Amino acid sequence: MGDQVLVSTPVPARLRSFAPVARADARVLVLGSMPGAASLAAAEYYAHPRNAFWPIMGALFGAGPARPYAERLQRLSAAGIALWDVIAACERDGSLDSAIAPDSVEPNDFARLFRDCPHIAHVFFNGTAAETAFRRHVRGRIALPALRLTRLPSTSPAHAARGFDAKLAAWQVVREAATAAGHALAA
């Protein structure tokens, strides 16, 4: 018998997402799928320098990438915007959503989020992967409040099908929803 060579396949790392950025008075929730490697390394949402999220938030809410991270989060919170990801933990090699091991997905605790933030009426998905993960792992598994669910084009640099101007135009609905919800609460 010849020598056998065992080839081991590396096990993808178990990654954990961030806590939500959400005040009790949040009216709009923006959901990503799972932070990428740059975001996890920086411990900041949308930290990849080519991700269009913060430039778009700068145009919509004055929360652009030139501001310190804490100030960007504060500006979004003040506008009634909450940030989170659908996935609490998963196994993934690299940063692409397509590399997430489907059987490894653990969703975040949305029952708690919606209990703690009862005014959220609109959920915007930052791309198809976030929407798909929400529909697969959250919707139908817990009781959800009445929500408007809207998928927006991903701000990821991997989603190059649309340029910045087209993405910004699509994301205008986030400002409209936050403004409309703010007026409804004030009435």
N, C-alpha and C positions, 0 to 999 in steps of 0.2 A: 504494500500500500504506500502510496506517495504521501508526501507531506500535504496537509490541508491548510489552505490559507483562509482564515476567517476574515471577512470584510464586515466591519460594523458600520452601520449607517448612523451618522450623528443624530441625536435626538434634538429636535428644536427646543429652544429655551422656552420656559414657561414665563410669559410676560404678564404684568399686572398694569392695569390702566390707572388713571388718576381719580381722585375724588371729584364730585361735581363742583362746578362753580355756579352756585345758585343761591339766591336769597329767597326768603319765603314769599316775597311779592313778585317773583319772576312770572312773566306772562308768555314768554316764548322760550322754547328749548331748541338749541342747535346740537344735533347729535352726529358725531363721527363714528367710525367703526371701532378702531383701536389705534392708539398713538403709534406713529412710526418710530424708527430707531432714533432719529434726531430729537424728536419730542421726548422720548423716554430718557435719553441721555441728558437732556436739558431740564427735565421735569417741568416742561411747559407745553401747553396745548399748541399745536401747529408751529413747532419750532423750526422746521426745515426752512432755510432762507428763500427757497423758490416756491414755497406754498403760498398761494394767493389769499389765504384766509385773513391774515392781519392787514394786508393792503386793502382788501375789501371792507373789513371792519373799520379801517381808517376813513375810507370814503363815506361809509354809512353812519358811523357813530363817533368819529374822531378818535378811534382806538387803533391807530396805525402802528406799524412796527418801530417807528422812531421813538415811541413812548416806552417807558419802562413797563415790563410785563405786568406788574401789580396794578399799574395805572390803567392799562388796557382792560384788565379784568374788571376793575372798578367801573370804568365807563360803560362796559357792556351790562354789568349788573344794574347800574343806575338807569339804563335804558330798558330794563325789564327782561334782559337776555340771560339765559342760563346756558352753560356749556357742559357737555358730558360726552361719553362714548357709550355705545350699546354694549360693548364687550368689556367685562371686568377683568377677565383673564383668558389667555389662550396660549397655544404653542404656535410659533411662527419663526421661520428663518427669514431674516431681512425685514423689509418694511412694507412689502406689497400685501394688500388684502388677499390676493389670490394665493398667498403662501400660508395663510392661516389654516391649521389643521382643523377641519370642520368638527370632528368629534371632541375637540379640546375646548370648545367655546363655553365659557361661563358668563351669562349675561349679568349686567349690573342690576341692582335692586330698584327697579322702577316703581314698585308698589310704594316703597318708602319715599322716593323722590316726589311722586305725585301727591302723597299724603303731606309731605313737608312743604310742598309748593303748590297749593290747591288752585292757584290762579292760572297755571299753565294751560293754555287753550290751543296752542299751535306748536307742532313739532316740525322742524326742518331738518332733513337728512342731508348731510354733506356727502353726497354721492350715492351711487347705487348700492355699494357694499353695506353702508350704514342702514339703508332702508331694508335691504334683504335680511340683514342680521336681526333687525328689530322685528320684522314680520315673522321670522323663523323662530326666534328665541324669546320674544316678549309677548307680542300680540297673540291673544288667544290662550295664553298661559296664566295671565293675571287679569284681574278686573281693571280696566283702564277708564279714566274719565272721558267725557266727550272731548275728542281732540280732532283738530285738522292736521292731517299728515301730508307733508309736501317734500318731494325729493328735489334737490337742487344739484346743479353740476358740481362735481367734486372740485375742491380748491387745490387738490394735490398736484404737484408737478408731473406726476405720472399720467394725469388726465389732460393731455395736450390737445384734445380735439377742439376745445374752445379756448380762445385767447382771453386775456384779462378783461377787456371791455365787454365781451359777451357774458363772462361769468358775473361781472359786476352788475350788468343789466338784469340777469336772472335773480341775483341775490337782493335786489331792491325790495322784494316782497318781504324780507325779514324786517326791514325798517317800517314798511307799511303795516305789517302785523303788530309790531311792538307799539307803534303809534296808535293804531286803532284800539288795541287792547288797553293801552294806558288811558285813553279817553273813556272807554267803557267802564273801567274801574272808578274813574273820577266822577262819573255820572250818578 
